[in-house]
């Protein structure tokens, strides 16, 4: 996604093609600047959470674009260049601030 530091079922299909029964997907975003953040995306609420921050997100399945409205930063988006389907699988991304990185699924909860 989009790491705010720079930066599932129907959740993130196109990047994450997780089973339709998944309730949440946790993804580690490793930015090209050396920073890493882990985010959990809840399908039922369309909320993304890292640490004590939760923000709404959207995902355009056809374009492979994930966006979230980050406090004090505004909308940040990530465009994925591939799909991941299981824990341990990765896909590259480019975020709206110009950086790139690799997103890896670290957990899928049902």
ABEGO torsion letter per residue (X at the ends): XEBAAAXXBABGBGABBBBAABABBBBBBBBAAGBBBBBBBBAAAGBBBBEABBBBBBBBAAAGBBBBBBBGAEBBBBBBABBBABBGBBBBBBBAAGBBBBBBBABBBX
